[in-house]
Amino acid sequence: MNRNVFITLLIAFNIAIDQISKKIVRSNMIEGARGEIDIIKDYFQLIWVENKGAFLGMGSDMNPTLKLIFLLILPTIVLGYVIYYIVKTKDLDRTSLIAFCCIVGGGIANVFDRIVYGQVTDFFFIKITDTIKTGIFNVADLSVTTGMIMLLFSGVVSKKKNKNEIA
């Protein structure tokens, strides 16, 4: 498969899965904690919230101009640069390429929500213990986080590989 087609399809897949999941949540749940659905007791729940900020609601109380800059313009520029980087950098290993596509797809999906709805739909909640739990997040956040973990993994493997080649 052509590399650019692969990049486009993977980014589009991440956006589509996120947007479909958000549409299902908006159509079938009640917003807020009263509408929570226990998937695995209270350890894995669906709780629909609308996030007007960034990660875990940070920045939700910023003035509109700062929100525009930090939650729309700056992320759009960064996402555009990452797309340019992955298209132009032909020697990226497969893991890094997939990781960047996940990050871009998730980022675009959340920016799309901010443009269209003025906020981001979040709905996943995981609790391991009473003190170890996540904030409420969505599929796009999961894509970005997975991409970041894959990049870290790829970097560690690459360093070990280079170290072994030098030795």
Secondary structure, DSSP 4 states (H G I P E B T S, - for coil): --HHHHHHHHHHHHHHHHHHHHHHHHHHS-SSGGG-EEEETTTEEEEEEEESSSGGGTTTTS-HHHHIIIIIIHHHHHHHHHHHHHHH-TT--HHHHHHHHHHHHHHHHHHHHHHHHSSEEEEEEEBSSSSSB---B-HHHHHHHHHHHHHHHHHHHHHHHHHHHH-
